[in-house]
């Protein structure tokens, strides 16, 4: 026990001396009481600015029940921002609940976003397909969110500005996605749906009329009968075979002995 304590103190001392942060694997932080965990203390001189970011994420969770945490560190040892963000997402939120955790490393200026995985529905064939709940983010929404945050922090240099860009980017994208799901259809969308419905009904009626005409024509053809007309033949005038305008010729030899 004493050896372990000595090693832990020595490791922490080396991290502090080098200006870096060391997070022992067995001492991961628990669920924070705040949404912006400023472990790097970059907002120590601007508490009001930190409070504004905290207020925005608090309001976001209160409105949509979608928690968002942003953890800020100087340097991560033995891991990276993507791995740490997913680890915190599993610990702080869990895989069954919506929400995400973003981890920002001030030294490298990199950010990782951990999002809860989509639930998998198992089919009879044994394969699985992802299913979405009302607060789940699709893969496309996750990619769009990450890209938007990356673009925002790429436009600023100060670490505090970058954290602010991360918080606002996450809040803006999540709000846009969730509002789009709950918002009623716009007037334009309603008119488009109505026009499509009318067009579909008209097209269906036209197809029905064409089919009925084709069936009627087919039935009429099936009932048609063709017969030879009666021909009035004139007097034959004693001819053995022909009569009227019909001419008859016999080229066979008459019966009897040959000369």
Secondary structure, 3 states (H helix, E strand, C coil): CHHHHHHHHHHHHHHHHCCCCCCCHHHCCCCCCCCEEECCCCCCCCHHHHHHHHHHHHHHHHHHCCEEEEEEECCCCCCCHHHHHHHHHHHHHCCCCCEEEEEEECCCCEEEEEECCCEEEECCCCCEEEECCCCCCCHHHHHHHHHHHHHHHCCCCCHHHHHHHHHHHHHHHHHHHHHHHHCCCCHHHHHHHHHHHHHHHHHHHHHHHHHHHHHHHHHHHHHCCCCCCCCCCCCCCCCCCCCCCCCCCCCCCCCCCCC
